[in-house]
Amino acid sequence: MNLNAPSQTLFIVAVVIAVIALLGQIIAIPFVSVYAFWILLLAFIILAVGVMMRGT
């Protein structure tokens, strides 16, 4: 399996989602605080898919 660098857009999307999840863990944000772990996991999965796919 070849791994490639994700596109800059995909990387930024994953980082923004991860930061929102981390802020939800620190600050009480209604939906985000309850599901902060799962939102952070989603950001990681998006980044991992971007690394495994070619040309994204």
GUMI-839950 format. One record per atom (N, C-alpha, C): x, y, z; residue number from 1; atom name. Coordinates in Angstrom, 2 decimals. Layout:
- X | Y | Z | num | atomo
- X | Y | Z | NUM | CA
...
***
This chain:
- X | Y | Z | num | atomo
- 0.85 | -1.17 | 0.00 | 1 | N
- 0.00 | 0.00 | 0.00 | 1 | CA
- 0.89 | 1.23 | 0.00 | 1 | C
- 0.66 | 2.10 | -0.97 | 2 | N
- 1.38 | 3.37 | -1.02 | 2 | CA
- 0.62 | 4.42 | -0.25 | 2 | C
- 1.34 | 5.15 | 0.56 | 3 | N
- 0.73 | 6.26 | 1.30 | 3 | CA
- 1.16 | 7.56 | 0.66 | 3 | C
- 0.24 | 8.48 | 0.53 | 4 | N
- 0.50 | 9.77 | -0.09 | 4 | CA
- 0.12 | 10.88 | 0.89 | 4 | C
- 0.71 | 12.02 | 0.68 | 5 | N
- 0.34 | 13.17 | 1.50 | 5 | CA
- -1.08 | 13.60 | 1.13 | 5 | C
- -1.90 | 13.94 | 2.13 | 6 | N
- -3.26 | 14.42 | 1.81 | 6 | CA
- -3.19 | 15.81 | 1.20 | 6 | C
- -4.24 | 16.19 | 0.50 | 7 | N
- -4.27 | 17.55 | -0.04 | 7 | CA
- -4.34 | 18.55 | 1.10 | 7 | C
- -3.96 | 19.75 | 0.80 | 8 | N
- -3.96 | 20.78 | 1.83 | 8 | CA
- -5.38 | 21.05 | 2.33 | 8 | C
- -6.34 | 21.02 | 1.44 | 9 | N
- -7.73 | 21.26 | 1.83 | 9 | CA
- -8.22 | 20.19 | 2.80 | 9 | C
- -7.95 | 18.94 | 2.48 | 10 | N
- -8.37 | 17.84 | 3.33 | 10 | CA
- -7.69 | 17.91 | 4.69 | 10 | C
- -6.43 | 18.27 | 4.70 | 11 | N
- -5.69 | 18.42 | 5.96 | 11 | CA
- -6.30 | 19.52 | 6.81 | 11 | C
- -6.61 | 20.64 | 6.20 | 12 | N
- -7.19 | 21.77 | 6.95 | 12 | CA
- -8.56 | 21.40 | 7.51 | 12 | C
- -9.37 | 20.68 | 6.73 | 13 | N
- -10.69 | 20.25 | 7.20 | 13 | CA
- -10.54 | 19.34 | 8.41 | 13 | C
- -9.61 | 18.39 | 8.36 | 14 | N
- -9.40 | 17.48 | 9.48 | 14 | CA
- -8.91 | 18.23 | 10.72 | 14 | C
- -8.03 | 19.20 | 10.53 | 15 | N
- -7.52 | 19.97 | 11.68 | 15 | CA
- -8.63 | 20.82 | 12.29 | 15 | C
- -9.46 | 21.44 | 11.46 | 16 | N
- -10.56 | 22.27 | 11.98 | 16 | CA
- -11.54 | 21.41 | 12.78 | 16 | C
- -11.88 | 20.23 | 12.26 | 17 | N
- -12.78 | 19.34 | 12.99 | 17 | CA
- -12.15 | 18.90 | 14.31 | 17 | C
- -10.85 | 18.60 | 14.30 | 18 | N
- -10.17 | 18.19 | 15.52 | 18 | CA
- -10.13 | 19.33 | 16.55 | 18 | C
- -9.89 | 20.53 | 16.10 | 19 | N
- -9.85 | 21.68 | 17.02 | 19 | CA
- -11.23 | 21.92 | 17.62 | 19 | C
- -12.28 | 21.78 | 16.82 | 20 | N
- -13.63 | 21.93 | 17.34 | 20 | CA
- -13.91 | 20.88 | 18.42 | 20 | C
- -13.48 | 19.65 | 18.17 | 21 | N
- -13.68 | 18.58 | 19.16 | 21 | CA
- -12.90 | 18.87 | 20.44 | 21 | C
- -11.67 | 19.35 | 20.30 | 22 | N
- -10.89 | 19.67 | 21.50 | 22 | CA
- -11.49 | 20.84 | 22.27 | 22 | C
- -11.97 | 21.84 | 21.56 | 23 | N
- -12.64 | 22.95 | 22.24 | 23 | CA
- -13.91 | 22.48 | 22.94 | 23 | C
- -14.61 | 21.54 | 22.33 | 24 | N
- -15.80 | 20.98 | 22.95 | 24 | CA
- -15.49 | 20.23 | 24.22 | 24 | C
- -14.29 | 19.70 | 24.33 | 25 | N
- -13.88 | 19.02 | 25.55 | 25 | CA
- -13.55 | 20.02 | 26.66 | 25 | C
- -13.06 | 21.17 | 26.28 | 26 | N
- -12.64 | 22.20 | 27.26 | 26 | CA
- -13.80 | 23.12 | 27.63 | 26 | C
- -14.55 | 23.56 | 26.62 | 27 | N
- -15.64 | 24.51 | 26.78 | 27 | CA
- -16.95 | 23.78 | 26.51 | 27 | C
- -17.99 | 24.10 | 27.23 | 28 | N
- -19.29 | 23.44 | 27.05 | 28 | CA
- -19.95 | 23.95 | 25.77 | 28 | C
- -19.89 | 23.14 | 24.72 | 29 | N
- -20.57 | 23.42 | 23.46 | 29 | CA
- -21.65 | 22.34 | 23.33 | 29 | C
- -22.92 | 22.73 | 23.19 | 30 | N
- -24.03 | 21.77 | 23.32 | 30 | CA
- -23.84 | 20.41 | 22.65 | 30 | C
- -23.72 | 20.31 | 21.36 | 31 | N
- -23.63 | 19.01 | 20.70 | 31 | CA
- -22.21 | 18.46 | 20.74 | 31 | C
- -21.26 | 19.34 | 20.57 | 32 | N
- -19.86 | 18.92 | 20.43 | 32 | CA
- -19.31 | 18.34 | 21.73 | 32 | C
- -19.67 | 18.91 | 22.85 | 33 | N
- -19.13 | 18.44 | 24.13 | 33 | CA
- -19.55 | 17.00 | 24.43 | 33 | C
- -20.74 | 16.63 | 24.02 | 34 | N
- -21.24 | 15.28 | 24.29 | 34 | CA
- -20.50 | 14.26 | 23.43 | 34 | C
- -20.23 | 14.61 | 22.18 | 35 | N
- -19.63 | 13.68 | 21.23 | 35 | CA
- -18.21 | 14.07 | 20.84 | 35 | C
- -17.47 | 14.71 | 21.72 | 36 | N
- -16.13 | 15.22 | 21.39 | 36 | CA
- -15.19 | 14.10 | 20.94 | 36 | C
- -15.21 | 12.97 | 21.63 | 37 | N
- -14.33 | 11.86 | 21.25 | 37 | CA
- -14.64 | 11.37 | 19.84 | 37 | C
- -15.92 | 11.20 | 19.53 | 38 | N
- -16.31 | 10.67 | 18.23 | 38 | CA
- -16.04 | 11.67 | 17.12 | 38 | C
- -16.16 | 12.95 | 17.42 | 39 | N
- -15.85 | 13.97 | 16.42 | 39 | CA
- -14.35 | 13.99 | 16.15 | 39 | C
- -13.55 | 13.83 | 17.19 | 40 | N
- -12.10 | 13.76 | 17.01 | 40 | CA
- -11.71 | 12.51 | 16.23 | 40 | C
- -12.39 | 11.40 | 16.49 | 41 | N
- -12.15 | 10.18 | 15.74 | 41 | CA
- -12.51 | 10.37 | 14.27 | 41 | C
- -13.59 | 11.08 | 14.00 | 42 | N
- -13.99 | 11.39 | 12.63 | 42 | CA
- -12.91 | 12.20 | 11.92 | 42 | C
- -12.33 | 13.16 | 12.60 | 43 | N
- -11.26 | 13.97 | 12.00 | 43 | CA
- -10.06 | 13.09 | 11.66 | 43 | C
- -9.72 | 12.15 | 12.54 | 44 | N
- -8.61 | 11.25 | 12.26 | 44 | CA
- -8.92 | 10.34 | 11.08 | 44 | C
- -10.14 | 9.84 | 11.00 | 45 | N
- -10.52 | 8.96 | 9.89 | 45 | CA
- -10.46 | 9.72 | 8.57 | 45 | C
- -10.92 | 10.95 | 8.57 | 46 | N
- -10.85 | 11.77 | 7.35 | 46 | CA
- -9.40 | 11.95 | 6.93 | 46 | C
- -8.52 | 12.21 | 7.88 | 47 | N
- -7.11 | 12.38 | 7.56 | 47 | CA
- -6.50 | 11.07 | 7.09 | 47 | C
- -6.85 | 9.96 | 7.71 | 48 | N
- -6.31 | 8.66 | 7.31 | 48 | CA
- -6.78 | 8.29 | 5.90 | 48 | C
- -8.03 | 8.54 | 5.58 | 49 | N
- -8.53 | 8.27 | 4.23 | 49 | CA
- -7.81 | 9.14 | 3.22 | 49 | C
- -7.55 | 10.37 | 3.58 | 50 | N
- -6.81 | 11.27 | 2.68 | 50 | CA
- -5.39 | 10.80 | 2.42 | 50 | C
- -4.78 | 10.17 | 3.39 | 51 | N
- -3.42 | 9.64 | 3.22 | 51 | CA
- -3.45 | 8.38 | 2.33 | 51 | C
- -4.47 | 7.58 | 2.46 | 52 | N
- -4.53 | 6.33 | 1.70 | 52 | CA
- -5.02 | 6.51 | 0.26 | 52 | C
- -5.80 | 7.55 | 0.00 | 53 | N
- -6.32 | 7.76 | -1.35 | 53 | CA
- -5.30 | 8.53 | -2.19 | 53 | C
- -5.35 | 8.27 | -3.47 | 54 | N
- -4.41 | 8.92 | -4.37 | 54 | CA
- -5.05 | 10.15 | -5.00 | 54 | C
- -4.33 | 11.26 | -4.97 | 55 | N
- -4.80 | 12.47 | -5.65 | 55 | CA
- -5.93 | 13.20 | -4.98 | 55 | C
- -6.09 | 13.08 | -3.66 | 56 | N
- -7.15 | 13.81 | -2.97 | 56 | CA
- -6.58 | 15.01 | -2.28 | 56 | C
***
